[in-house]
Amino acid sequence: MAQKDLRRVQTEAQKIKAAERRLRDAIVAAQQSGETIRDIAPYANLSPSRIHQILREAERERGE
């Protein structure tokens, strides 16, 4: 029974990672369309500093 529960944990963790990637992509798109970090933050339910961090991480991943 424990293995089943652990597989469920793994599945849900993968869903979170995928959702985080989609959120990051949406944040990047919003910024590229001209929205400010302060405009984006309440819609993402995150602080402006976290939005800034996500954008920096996305830039690093793209190799900029």
N, C-alpha and C positions, 0 to 999 in steps of 0.2 A: 504494500500500500504506500509506503514512503516514496518509492521510486516514482509512482504516479504523481504524487504531490510535488516532487522535485521537478519532474518534467513540466508540470503546470507552471511552476515558478519560472522555469527557463523560458517557456513560451510567452508568459506575460512580460518578462524582462525584454525579450526580443521585440515585443509590441511597443514597449516604452521607447526603446532605442529608435525604432522606425518612426514613431510619432515625434521624437525629438529632432530627427533629421528633417521631417516634413515641416516642423515649426521653424527650424533654422532656415530652410529654403524660403519659407513664406516671409520671414523677417528680412532676409537679404533682398527678396523681390520688392518688399514694401520700401526699403531704404533706396533701392535703385530707382523706384518710381517717384522718389522725391519726398517721401515721408521722413520726418525726423525721428530720432531715437525716442524723444519724449512723446511723440505721437504714437509710436508703435507700442511702447511699454504697457499702457493700460489694456490694450487689446490682447496682448500676450499674457496678461496677468503676471508680469515680471517687472522688476525695477529697471530704470534706465541704465544703471551700471551693468546689470546682467545682459541687457540687450547689446550694449557696447561690447561686452565680453564675447557674446555669441558671434557678433560681426567680426571681431578680431580673429576668433577661432576659424570662422569660415574663410577669411582671407588667407590664413596660414595654410589651410587645407588646399586652397587653390594655388598655393605657391606664390602669392603676391607679397 
